[in-house]
Amino acid sequence: MNLTIEIDNKEDYFFVKQLLERLKGVRIVKNDYETLEGLPSHVFEEIEKYGESLKNDDMISKKDFFKFIDEEICRLNSQK
């Protein structure tokens, strides 16, 4: 299991780190990259590149999208 903790107060980092290291099986992984909304910023850059590479042939209409969603909801509800 992974857990990400963001600490705004840098003075509390050392205390929290020591506290977590006392727990059995806990490993502190240094995060050397900038995050945005909890994800590394390079993820957003790659998504933007992907979006720019899409062509009209790759797209579906809003109507077709919602039709697909409705079909999936019906399919998932029928499995209950």
C-alpha positions in Angstrom: 0.0 0.0 0.0 1.3 3.5 -0.9 0.5 6.6 1.0 1.4 10.2 0.1 1.6 12.8 2.8 2.0 16.5 2.0 3.4 18.6 4.8 3.0 22.3 4.5 5.0 23.2 7.5 8.7 22.1 6.8 9.4 22.2 10.6 7.1 19.3 11.1 8.7 17.1 8.4 11.4 15.8 10.6 9.0 14.9 13.4 6.5 13.2 11.0 9.4 11.3 9.3 10.7 10.0 12.7 7.2 9.0 13.7 6.5 7.1 10.5 9.9 5.3 10.6 9.0 3.8 13.9 6.2 1.8 12.3 7.1 -1.6 11.1 7.4 -1.9 7.3 7.3 1.8 6.6 9.8 3.1 4.1 10.2 6.8 3.3 10.6 7.5 -0.4 12.1 10.9 -1.3 10.0 12.8 -3.9 12.3 14.9 -6.0 9.7 16.1 -8.6 7.2 18.9 -8.5 3.6 17.8 -8.1 0.3 19.3 -9.3 -2.9 18.1 -7.8 -1.1 15.1 -6.3 0.5 14.0 -9.6 3.9 14.7 -10.9 3.8 17.7 -13.2 5.3 15.7 -16.1 2.1 13.6 -16.2 0.1 16.7 -17.2 2.7 17.6 -19.8 2.4 14.1 -21.4 -1.4 14.3 -21.4 -1.1 17.7 -23.1 1.2 16.2 -25.8 -1.2 13.3 -26.3 -4.1 15.7 -26.7 -2.2 17.7 -29.3 -1.4 14.5 -31.2 -5.1 13.5 -31.6 -6.8 13.8 -34.9 -10.5 14.1 -35.8 -10.5 10.4 -36.7 -9.6 9.6 -33.1 -12.5 11.5 -31.7 -16.2 10.5 -31.1 -19.1 12.9 -30.9 -20.6 14.0 -27.6 -23.7 12.2 -28.5 -21.8 8.9 -29.2 -19.9 9.4 -25.9 -23.0 9.7 -23.8 -24.6 6.8 -25.7 -21.6 4.6 -24.8 -21.8 5.7 -21.2 -25.5 4.9 -21.0 -24.9 1.5 -22.4 -22.1 0.8 -19.9 -24.2 1.9 -17.0 -27.0 -0.4 -18.2 -24.5 -3.3 -18.6 -23.0 -2.7 -15.1 -26.4 -2.4 -13.5 -27.6 -5.7 -15.1 -24.7 -7.5 -13.4 -26.0 -6.7 -9.9 
